[in-house]
């Protein structure tokens, strides 16, 4: 099964300039690495959205903790 990042073509990835991420599940009882990834993304509390540029680094971090997040594309 392909995830939404893999389904995008190269042109669509370039057109997608920003993503809004919101933590929807708790980081309690998660590995320390996942907690640090959330911290690196700027996520501090549940249900507080944070906007980021859709760089490969950010998309990679999102992929590692996607089970804890809700991700929305922001088209400008």
ABEGO torsion letter per residue (X at the ends): XBBAAAABBAAAAAABABBBBBBABBABGBBAAAAAAAAAAGBABBGBBBBBBBBAAAAAAAAAAAAABBBBBBBX
